[in-house]
């Protein structure tokens, strides 16, 4: 396996970030909540706070406004390097985590999206947990307009959507089928790319 980075932040969406009706939905970052730890379950993420609070992410199956789609998007991952690229293009309003991913990773310089192909392993003080079925999260019009910080459409909107594709806006993942889903992850936990042969940890 290959060491690819360290968790910088964990967070949840208390409610959906897109509000309003099509085609005029707007993107609101207010429901994003940075938490002390994130419990990973087969149904999605649960945010944990130091005072004992537990908060379902809006992509958790049991959330009353769940945005879970056949359990293919219950957990999400973003990378600080992508946010640096987005800020360079659109501006400083794009803070780390503003796309709403659950796990924000500070990746090593040689990280590549190809590293996600066989899944990820997160190493925590209590043990390790594996994520699989990692897929780029498709950008939407509302988030694209939030990035631009103004109303856009036509070819300009198309160009922004293209820029945010292929993982720039983040990735969806699920727990590996063998996972019990009771481990929590938090800032400082290490992330490794799984190889097809699932070798021992290297490069830490």
C-alpha positions as CSV (number, residue, x, y, z in Angstrom):
1,X,0.0,0.0,0.0
2,X,1.0,3.6,-0.5
3,X,0.8,6.4,2.1
4,X,-1.2,9.2,0.4
5,X,-1.9,11.7,3.2
6,X,-3.3,12.7,6.6
7,X,-6.9,13.7,7.5
8,X,-7.0,17.4,8.0
9,X,-10.7,17.8,8.9
10,X,-13.9,15.8,9.3
11,X,-17.3,17.3,8.9
12,X,-20.9,16.7,8.1
13,X,-23.8,18.4,6.3
14,X,-26.5,18.9,8.9
15,X,-29.1,19.6,6.1
16,X,-28.8,19.6,2.3
17,X,-26.5,22.3,0.9
18,X,-28.6,22.9,-2.2
19,X,-31.8,24.8,-1.5
20,X,-34.7,26.1,-3.6
21,X,-36.3,24.7,-6.7
22,X,-34.8,23.8,-10.1
23,X,-33.5,25.5,-12.2
24,X,-32.8,28.2,-9.5
25,X,-31.3,26.2,-6.7
26,X,-28.6,28.0,-4.7
27,X,-25.7,26.5,-2.8
28,X,-25.5,27.3,1.0
29,X,-22.5,26.3,3.0
30,X,-24.2,27.2,6.4
31,X,-25.2,23.5,7.2
32,X,-21.5,22.4,7.0
33,X,-20.5,21.4,10.5
34,X,-16.8,20.6,11.4
35,X,-16.9,17.8,14.0
36,X,-14.3,16.2,16.4
37,X,-14.7,12.7,14.9
38,X,-16.7,11.0,12.2
39,X,-18.2,7.5,12.7
40,X,-18.2,5.5,9.5
41,X,-21.2,3.2,9.1
42,X,-22.6,1.2,6.2
43,X,-25.5,3.8,6.1
44,X,-23.3,6.9,6.0
45,X,-21.4,9.2,8.3
46,X,-22.2,10.3,11.8
47,X,-20.5,13.4,13.2
48,X,-19.4,13.3,16.8
49,X,-18.6,16.3,19.1
50,X,-16.5,16.4,22.2
51,X,-19.6,17.1,24.4
52,X,-21.2,13.8,23.3
53,X,-23.3,15.1,20.4
54,X,-24.1,12.9,17.5
55,X,-25.3,14.3,14.1
56,X,-26.3,12.4,11.0
57,X,-24.8,13.6,7.8
58,X,-27.5,14.4,5.2
59,X,-26.1,11.5,3.1
60,X,-26.9,9.0,5.8
61,X,-29.7,6.8,4.9
62,X,-31.6,7.6,8.2
63,X,-31.3,11.4,7.8
64,X,-34.9,12.9,7.5
65,X,-33.7,14.8,4.4
66,X,-31.4,12.1,3.2
67,X,-29.6,12.6,-0.1
68,X,-28.3,9.1,-0.1
69,X,-28.6,7.4,-3.6
70,X,-28.7,3.6,-3.3
71,X,-25.9,3.9,-0.7
72,X,-23.4,4.9,-3.3
73,X,-22.7,8.3,-1.8
74,X,-22.8,7.8,1.9
75,X,-19.3,8.9,2.6
76,X,-17.3,11.6,0.7
77,X,-13.7,12.6,0.5
78,X,-12.0,15.8,-0.6
79,X,-8.4,16.9,-1.0
80,X,-6.7,20.2,0.1
81,X,-4.7,20.2,-3.1
82,X,-8.0,20.4,-5.1
83,X,-9.1,23.3,-2.9
84,X,-5.9,25.2,-3.7
85,X,-6.6,24.8,-7.4
86,X,-10.2,25.9,-7.0
87,X,-9.2,29.0,-5.0
88,X,-6.6,29.9,-7.6
89,X,-9.3,29.9,-10.2
90,X,-12.3,31.2,-8.3
91,X,-11.2,33.0,-5.1
92,X,-10.7,32.7,-1.4
93,X,-14.4,32.1,-0.6
94,X,-13.8,28.4,-1.4
95,X,-12.6,27.4,2.0
96,X,-11.3,23.8,2.7
97,X,-14.4,21.6,2.9
98,X,-16.8,24.1,1.2
99,X,-17.9,21.3,-1.2
100,X,-19.3,19.5,1.8
101,X,-17.1,16.3,1.9
102,X,-16.9,14.4,5.1
103,X,-13.2,13.8,5.1
104,X,-10.7,16.4,4.0
105,X,-7.2,15.0,3.3
106,X,-3.8,16.8,3.1
107,X,-2.3,14.6,0.4
108,X,1.4,14.0,-0.3
109,X,2.8,15.8,-3.4
110,X,2.8,12.7,-5.6
111,X,-0.8,11.8,-4.9
112,X,-2.7,10.9,-8.0
113,X,-6.4,10.1,-8.6
114,X,-5.2,6.8,-9.9
115,X,-4.3,6.0,-6.2
116,X,-8.0,5.7,-5.5
117,X,-8.7,2.9,-7.9
118,X,-8.4,-0.1,-5.5
119,X,-9.8,1.7,-2.4
120,X,-8.4,3.4,0.7
121,X,-7.4,2.3,4.2
122,X,-7.7,4.7,7.1
123,X,-5.4,4.0,10.0
124,X,-6.7,5.2,13.4
125,X,-5.5,4.6,16.9
126,X,-8.3,2.1,17.4
127,X,-7.6,0.1,14.2
128,X,-8.1,0.5,10.5
129,X,-11.1,0.8,8.2
130,X,-11.3,0.3,4.4
131,X,-13.3,2.4,1.9
132,X,-14.2,1.1,-1.6
133,X,-16.2,2.0,-4.7
134,X,-14.5,5.4,-4.8
135,X,-16.0,7.5,-7.6
136,X,-15.8,11.2,-8.6
137,X,-18.7,13.3,-7.3
138,X,-20.3,15.0,-10.2
139,X,-20.5,18.8,-9.9
140,X,-23.8,20.6,-10.0
141,X,-25.0,23.9,-11.4
142,X,-25.6,25.3,-7.9
143,X,-22.0,24.6,-6.7
144,X,-20.6,25.9,-9.9
145,X,-22.3,29.2,-9.4
146,X,-21.1,29.2,-5.8
147,X,-17.6,28.7,-7.1
148,X,-18.0,31.6,-9.6
149,X,-19.5,33.7,-6.9
150,X,-22.1,35.0,-9.3
151,X,-24.7,33.9,-11.8
152,X,-23.3,32.1,-14.8
153,X,-24.7,30.1,-17.6
154,X,-24.1,28.8,-21.1
155,X,-20.6,28.1,-22.1
156,X,-19.1,29.7,-19.0
157,X,-21.1,27.3,-16.8
158,X,-20.2,24.4,-19.0
159,X,-16.5,25.3,-18.6
160,X,-16.8,25.4,-14.8
161,X,-18.6,22.1,-14.6
162,X,-15.8,20.6,-16.7
163,X,-13.1,22.0,-14.4
164,X,-14.9,20.6,-11.3
165,X,-15.3,17.1,-12.8
166,X,-13.1,14.0,-12.5
167,X,-12.7,14.4,-8.7
168,X,-11.9,18.1,-8.4
169,X,-15.1,18.5,-6.5
170,X,-14.4,15.4,-4.4
171,X,-15.2,11.7,-4.3
172,X,-17.9,9.4,-3.0
173,X,-17.0,6.2,-1.2
174,X,-18.6,3.3,0.7
175,X,-17.4,1.1,3.5
176,X,-15.8,-2.2,2.3
177,X,-18.3,-5.1,2.7
178,X,-16.1,-6.6,5.4
179,X,-16.3,-3.6,7.7
180,X,-18.5,-3.5,10.8
181,X,-18.8,0.3,10.6
182,X,-18.1,1.1,14.2
183,X,-14.7,2.9,13.9
184,X,-14.4,6.6,14.0
185,X,-11.9,8.7,12.1
186,X,-10.5,12.1,13.0
187,X,-7.8,14.7,12.3
188,X,-4.4,13.2,12.1
189,X,-5.4,9.7,11.0
190,X,-3.3,8.4,8.1
191,X,-4.7,7.3,4.7
192,X,-3.2,4.7,2.5
193,X,-4.1,3.7,-1.1
194,X,-4.8,0.0,-1.3
195,X,-3.1,-2.0,-4.0
196,X,-4.7,-4.7,-6.0
197,X,-2.6,-7.3,-4.1
198,X,-3.2,-5.6,-0.7
199,X,0.5,-5.6,0.4
200,X,1.8,-4.5,3.8
201,X,1.9,-0.8,4.6
202,X,4.8,1.1,2.9
203,X,5.9,4.6,2.5
204,X,4.6,5.8,5.9
